[in-house]
């Protein structure tokens, strides 16, 4: 008899854009097995705008299906799903971390006195105090959003081709904007799960630690291996 699957389950939104290594949706991004389950009808716009209440049962069903396949813990492909953290955790029987934003309180504990976490999000106008509350984080956490007319939005919602150079340039400029505005940033958390392909480059460019959905998922999965 073959060994049972021992994997991280990832609940995916209903999207079709390219996902290179580093993206949450590419299995080669992870140093252990992952399982994917797409939720039909879960568009980026519905989740980012917080209009996904009707999809809650479908998210639960996806998590349960991943558990049956052998997942030991669960995460998602969109940091805005942190708004549903309490509800999903209460209905699923596996540990679930809906968003990289849940790392903020822990990272804050690591930082020197006077330093804060800065967040880069897909859409600043849609990231509300309720999202931060569900993450256990200060709603006044310094945050910057990717430009709505930029390359990431064009890729994720506009059907544009993956342009790595322009995506990296846009993200670098966005992080630079945050740091120019907020001099006390000691670490960065990427809300958007499509940003990790650039985490190492951003860490080198600005000399700051960067946390994302991959660091969240690795930590979560490591705990399932104890004993």
Secondary structure, 3 states (H helix, E strand, C coil): CCCCCCEEEEEECCCCCCCCCCCCCCHHHCCCCEEEEECCCCCHHHHHCCCCHHHHHHHHHHHHHHHHHCEEEEEECCHHHHHHHHHHHHHCCCEEECCHHHHHHHHHHHCCCCCEEEEEECCHHHCCHHHHHHCCCCCCCEEEECCCCCHHHHHHCCCCCCCHHHHHHHHHHHHHHHHHHCCCEEEEEECCCCCHHHHHHHHHHHCCEEECHHHHHHHHHHHCCCC
